[in-house]
Amino acid sequence: MLPEFLLTETTVREAGSGPDVALGEQQGGTLVLTLGITRIIEQESIDLSIWGSSDGVDWGTKPLSTFPQKFYCGTYQIVADLSDRPDVKFLRVKWAVNRWGKGDSKPLFTIYLFAQTVQEDLLVMGAA
């Protein structure tokens, strides 16, 4: 499955979620998730979380991982260790947006989310 986009570049104006993506051979592995924010307007925020499911139906009550709240364009990465969740077969990204201040009250973000596996030997080297 990986590397793959969990969400291709998409413009969002309200809360939503991306498609279900099968993990395949990467079940129980460690992933690097890259969030790209390529367009924004001022005075707004986005909260992005990664959810897991073993059957593509039940997504649980807590995300597997979350990005810190974002306000600006940029590229941001987090590591998601799924070793304690070997049952997770599918991933899905969810987001919530907020806007305040003057002008149009509807948020505007253009975002993408890319997932790739981390090679175990790189993790060992990083820990040394």
C-alpha positions as CSV (number, residue, x, y, z in Angstrom):
1,M,0.0,0.0,0.0
2,L,2.6,2.6,1.0
3,P,3.9,5.1,0.1
4,E,0.5,6.6,-0.7
5,F,-1.7,9.7,-0.3
6,L,-4.3,9.3,2.5
7,L,-5.7,12.5,1.0
8,T,-4.8,13.9,-2.3
9,E,-4.6,17.7,-2.5
10,T,-8.1,18.9,-1.6
11,T,-9.7,22.2,-0.7
12,V,-11.8,22.0,2.5
13,R,-14.2,24.5,3.8
14,E,-15.9,22.4,6.6
15,A,-15.3,19.4,8.7
16,G,-14.9,16.1,6.8
17,S,-13.0,12.9,6.3
18,G,-11.0,11.3,3.5
19,P,-11.3,7.9,1.9
20,D,-10.5,4.6,3.7
21,V,-7.0,3.4,2.7
22,A,-5.9,-0.2,3.3
23,L,-2.6,-0.7,5.1
24,G,-1.8,-4.1,3.4
25,E,1.6,-5.3,4.4
26,Q,2.3,-2.3,6.7
27,Q,-0.2,-3.5,9.4
28,G,1.5,-2.9,12.8
29,G,4.3,-0.9,11.2
30,T,5.6,2.6,11.8
31,L,4.5,5.4,9.5
32,V,5.7,8.9,8.7
33,L,2.6,11.1,7.9
34,T,3.3,14.3,6.0
35,L,0.6,17.0,6.1
36,G,0.9,19.7,3.4
37,I,-1.1,22.9,3.7
38,T,-0.8,24.8,0.4
39,R,-3.5,27.4,0.8
40,I,-5.1,29.2,3.6
41,I,-6.8,32.5,4.5
42,E,-6.0,34.5,7.7
43,Q,-7.6,33.8,11.1
44,E,-8.4,30.1,10.8
45,S,-7.3,26.8,12.1
46,I,-7.4,23.1,11.2
47,D,-7.3,20.1,13.4
48,L,-6.3,16.8,11.6
49,S,-6.5,13.3,13.0
50,I,-5.7,9.8,11.7
51,W,-8.2,7.0,12.5
52,G,-7.8,3.3,12.3
53,S,-10.2,0.4,11.7
54,S,-9.9,-3.4,11.6
55,D,-13.0,-3.8,9.4
56,G,-13.5,-0.5,7.6
57,V,-16.8,0.1,9.5
58,D,-15.9,0.7,13.2
59,W,-13.4,3.5,13.6
60,G,-13.3,3.6,17.4
61,T,-13.7,6.6,19.7
62,K,-10.1,7.9,19.7
63,P,-7.8,8.7,16.8
64,L,-4.5,6.7,16.3
65,S,-2.6,10.0,15.9
66,T,-3.2,13.7,15.6
67,F,-1.3,16.7,14.3
68,P,-1.0,19.7,16.5
69,Q,-3.5,22.4,15.5
70,K,-2.3,24.3,12.4
71,F,-2.8,27.9,11.3
72,Y,-0.2,28.4,8.4
73,C,0.9,27.0,5.1
74,G,3.7,24.5,5.4
75,T,4.7,20.9,5.5
76,Y,4.4,19.1,8.8
77,Q,5.4,15.5,9.8
78,I,4.5,13.1,12.6
79,V,5.4,9.5,13.2
80,A,2.6,7.0,13.9
81,D,3.7,3.8,15.6
82,L,1.0,1.1,14.9
83,S,2.9,-1.7,16.7
84,D,0.4,-1.7,19.5
85,R,-2.5,-1.8,17.1
86,P,-1.7,-4.8,14.7
87,D,-5.4,-5.3,14.1
88,V,-5.7,-2.0,12.2
89,K,-6.2,-2.7,8.5
90,F,-7.5,0.7,7.3
91,L,-6.6,4.3,7.9
92,R,-8.8,7.4,7.4
93,V,-8.0,11.1,7.9
94,K,-10.5,13.4,9.5
95,W,-10.4,17.2,9.9
96,A,-12.2,20.0,11.6
97,V,-11.8,23.7,10.6
98,N,-12.5,27.0,12.4
99,R,-12.5,30.6,11.3
100,W,-12.8,33.8,13.3
101,G,-12.4,37.5,12.8
102,K,-13.7,39.8,9.9
103,G,-14.9,38.8,6.5
104,D,-16.3,35.5,5.3
105,S,-16.8,33.1,8.2
106,K,-16.2,30.0,6.1
107,P,-12.7,28.6,6.5
108,L,-10.6,27.7,3.4
109,F,-7.7,25.3,3.4
110,T,-6.0,23.3,0.6
111,I,-4.4,20.2,2.2
112,Y,-2.9,16.8,1.4
113,L,-1.7,13.9,3.6
114,F,0.9,11.5,2.5
115,A,1.9,8.3,4.3
116,Q,5.0,6.2,4.0
117,T,6.6,3.5,6.1
118,V,9.7,3.9,8.2
119,Q,12.4,1.3,7.8
120,E,13.2,-0.4,11.1
121,D,16.9,0.0,10.6
122,L,16.4,3.8,10.4
123,L,14.5,3.8,13.7
124,V,17.3,1.8,15.4
125,M,19.9,4.3,14.1
126,G,17.8,7.2,15.3
127,A,17.6,5.7,18.8
128,A,21.3,5.1,19.1
